[in-house]
Amino acid sequence: RPLPRSRPVRLHIPKISVDAPFTPLEVGATGQLEAPPPNDVNLVGWHSDGATPGETGTAIIAGHVDTATSPAVFAQLGALAKGDVFDVVRADGRKANFVVDDVETFAKDNFPDERVYADAKRPEVRLITCAGDYDHTAKDYTDNLVVFGHLI
């Protein structure tokens, strides 16, 4: 059952030892979701103008794979597989439990916006990080890794 709107507080992904606080993220001037601040390697962000985790719709959670100095919160995100579980602790004290439906990598220059960001009729979540090769000229990775999940 969907949960009411409530700000996410912590993300727990036991399989990859993630226990991270949230920060709100907005869509920037380029039309892309801003990334969490790079100075905290154990921080995830959520699209604060979208659905909150557990609410009907598609909640977007983003985290860094690494920084210039070390691996970051989503360094092992690609190890998740269909059937793995994770949860989001919310400001209302409830815990939204999710199961992984799929894990896919997409080229950033051919990213399926509609598939990843489209509003869902049930509570869904997307965990997103960088993947692929690092382009030193662009100072960015070539791909995005997306974990698709839904509330259980």
Secondary structure, DSSP 4 states (H G I P E B T S, - for coil): -PPPP--EEEEEEGGGTEEEEEEEE-B-TTSSBPPPPTT-TT-EEEETTSPPTTSSEEEEEEE-SB-SSSB-TTTTGGG--TT-EEEEEETTS-EEEEEEEEEEEEEGGG--HHHHHSPPSSEEEEEEEEEEEEETTTTEEEEEEEEEEEE-
